[in-house]
Amino acid sequence: MYWKLGYQSFLRRLTLHILLLLQLACAVFLLNVMCAGVNGRSELYNPLKPYLTAKGVYFGKHNGYPVTEEEIRRTLTSVDEVISVREAVFRSNDIDWRIVVYDDSLAKRLSPEMEEGVWFTHAPKEEGIVNVVALQNNSDYKVGDIIEGTSMFPKEGTSGNTEMKFRITGIMKTGEYYPTFQQGGIAESVRDLYAEHTNLNPSGIPMLFSSASFLENDVVLTPGMQVLVTFHDDISKEDYDANLETLGSIGYYTTNEEMNAKCLKYINAEVKVLMPIIFCLLLVTAVGLLSSGAISTLRQLKTYGIYFICGCRWKDCIKIAMANTLIILAGSVLVAACALAISYSTGWMASASLILGWNNLLYTALLLAFTFAVSVIVPFVLLHKRTPVDILRNDD
Amino acid sequence: MIAIKNLHKTYNPEKPNAFHALKGVSAEIADGELVAVIGKSGAGKSTLLHILGCIDSFEEGSFSLDGTETAQLNDKELSHLRNEKIGIVLQDFALIEEQSAIENVMVPLYFAKKKLPMAKRRELAKEALEKVGIGELAEKEVNKLSGGQKQRVAIARAIVNHPSLLLADEPTGALDTGTAEEIMALLTQLNAEGTTVVIVTHDPTVASKCRRIITISDGLILHDETSAVQ
């Protein structure tokens, strides 16, 4: 009943209510874009956060030569972890496959979105078969397929080229990011440490992804050009400074502290841009809702008086006002959701690295709760202060 | 059917502008009576009608309707009483102008204890409109109707739940003479069919159509006369 009467109230001042609805929809949409922007940027940051929040460096040599873990541990003191992105190559049916190999520590933290299947760390392991993830445009293969091939660089001590089997556990969705550490030692943001899957890698070689522990017993992994190094927490200032001096003499580096600060700045950049806009929009919407609530309730008072003489409780009239407000809120969520769905399906969200997450729901709910509370204040106060007899007498 | 005893009503009690509207009013109205309550402006007529309609309270005395003491009812019970047993018609019609006649008449059905499907509500509302002689205007917006037609819509709304008591506060006050007579004829007809009708008016012509006239002055009943009017 209250929904029906609230809907009738909504229709009676349709233009005003539609304007408010659209205003609120803009605020909801922008809020979700802001959250999605933070999510998107955090998506790249989160897997690397444990490293970036520890003392350490992102490092690459002057001469562009690969950097090995052994070299880092030999050259520096108090080294905790050395994270790198390495490669393996194997041949199957006269096609050379490149495998991007992540250290286990990093591999477990990654979870790019799959078009099908799962990331290789989430799939069950079978003896003798290496779990891998393929790119979406390796279209000849599907989840579950097994590729048999020969390693181009078998480990010393093995007999000849190593025969290997790779099971595809997942197909990475186009538009996803994966760490490559290809940026030289000075990186401006965490995004510099990733590449975007848009098509086959530039050289045309099909790519797979896997974990170091699956491969390093059997094949030689080509080291990457850059590494992410963490030092022990208790490293002394002297050792830390000495490490930086050593690294500075042989290459370029960005300390993890600097990198972390840049990452957080990057993540929050959209917040700083959008928050003032959202705040202003919310302020205007709140004022609009308060005013329209006042105007609407004052004009509705006679109707509430009519409802009262027909058998409605006076305090139940606030439920009708609430129903009217909830219809506006629901409409705004619907419009904003449609706008977000269109943004998602056209690929704009992916291209702008916007990712919807649970915090979108949370902040939208908070925004709507705030708006609802503001909207019902005036009707509540007005209905509390006036009695139906006052209203009916004033109209006599 | 209606029994009021020593009713007192004061507006803005304990304030400088306190107004003692009813100062101990007592009366009994039997089922099926057609009663006019007359008096000058400010006499307390509308106050009495509002109390009879359970849309205002009183601080002393008692009011019972069909044996139910209203002072003992809670808010919800009073609402149901207003919905089921009482129909109220006001001078300014008290209609939702942007809605159609039938939508206005359906309003009491929304608040009925027994929830009816929409089709049934429309059917009952249509019947009420036909009873008051404007069935063909059901879908017309109220703001496009004449004064007399609007008052008929208001009466239809008041009777849609078949109440036993119909209260009318100056029902002809905003109407011309000819239309006023039509409305009075309608109210008289409803009374003849068994509904108790109480009309508040300052118009002696309207009062003369009623068998019983209660005269109120300064918050007290001055006269209570029953005539032989048919």
Contacts between the chains, C-beta under 8 A, distances in Angstrom:
chain1	res1	chain2	res2	distance
A	1	B	110	5.0
A	1	B	111	7.1
A	1	B	115	7.8
A	4	B	110	6.8
A	5	B	110	6.6
A	8	B	99	7.2
A	8	B	103	8.0
A	12	B	98	5.3
A	302	B	94	7.3
A	303	B	96	5.5
A	305	B	94	7.0
A	306	B	94	5.2
A	306	B	95	7.3
A	306	B	96	6.4
A	306	B	107	6.6
A	307	B	107	6.7
A	307	B	111	7.2
A	308	B	55	6.5
A	308	B	82	7.9
A	309	B	53	6.9
A	309	B	55	5.8
A	309	B	82	6.7
A	309	B	88	4.7
A	309	B	90	7.8
A	309	B	94	6.9
A	310	B	82	7.3
A	310	B	83	6.5
A	310	B	107	4.8
A	310	B	108	4.1
A	310	B	110	7.8
A	310	B	111	5.8
A	310	B	157	7.1
A	311	B	79	5.1
A	311	B	80	6.7
A	311	B	82	4.8
A	311	B	83	2.6
A	311	B	84	7.5
A	311	B	108	5.7
A	311	B	111	3.8
A	311	B	112	7.2
A	312	B	79	6.5
A	312	B	110	7.9
A	312	B	111	5.0
A	313	B	75	5.4
A	313	B	76	6.5
A	313	B	79	4.8
A	314	B	75	8.0
A	315	B	75	7.5
A	388	B	55	5.9
A	389	B	50	5.8
A	389	B	55	6.1
A	389	B	56	4.8
A	392	B	50	7.8
A	392	B	55	7.2
A	392	B	90	6.7
A	392	B	94	7.1
A	393	B	46	7.4
A	395	B	90	7.7
A	395	B	92	5.4
A	395	B	94	7.1
A	396	B	46	7.2
A	396	B	90	6.9
A	396	B	91	5.7
A	396	B	92	6.3
A	396	B	169	7.3
A	396	B	170	7.6
